[in-house]
Amino acid sequence: MERRLSKKDLMKLYGVDRVTIEDWRTNRGLNMIEVSSHSKYITEEELLKWESSLKECSSV
């Protein structure tokens, strides 16, 4: 089974708060799967794709 990362996991990983995660979802294309209004996650594979897309945008 593929590793899933919650908002809390992302907050710890990147050292940011919930507002930043929501900003990334709204404005930077971070696609999280919404299980309920309080439960969202992203797979490790999708997170790596998202990071890669940000790097490509910043190098152009």
N, C-alpha and C positions, 0 to 999 in steps of 0.2 A: 504494500500500500504506500502510496506517495505521501510524503510529509506535507502536512498542512500547517500554515502559520496564521495565527489569529492577529487581531489588531494589537493585542498586548505584546505578542511576540515581535511584531514589527516595531513597536514603540521601544522595546528593549534593544533590538538589533540596531536600529538607527539612532537611538538616543533622542527621540522626538516625542511630542505629546499627541493626544487624540485629534486635536484640531489640525495638526500637520498631516496626519494620516488621511483625514477627511478632505483636506485640500488636495492631496495627491490623488485621491479618488475622483474628485470633482474636476480638477484642472490639469492633471498630469497623466490621466489614463490608467491609474492603478485599478485593475479590475479584480474586485473581491467578490467571492460567491456569498450571497446573503442567505443564510439559513433562516434567520428571523431578524427582527429589528435590532436585536442585541447580540446576534451571533453572526460574524462574518469571518471568512478566511480566504487565503490564497494559497495555491499549491507552490511548492518550492520552484518547480519548473516555470510556472507563470511569473513568479517574482523575478527569476533570472532573466526571462524574456523582457520584462518591463524595464529592469535595470539596463539591459543591453540597448533597448530602444532609446533610453535617455542619453546614453553615451553617444549613440549615433547622431542624435539631434544636436548635442552640444559640440560635436566635432565638425559640423557642417558650416 
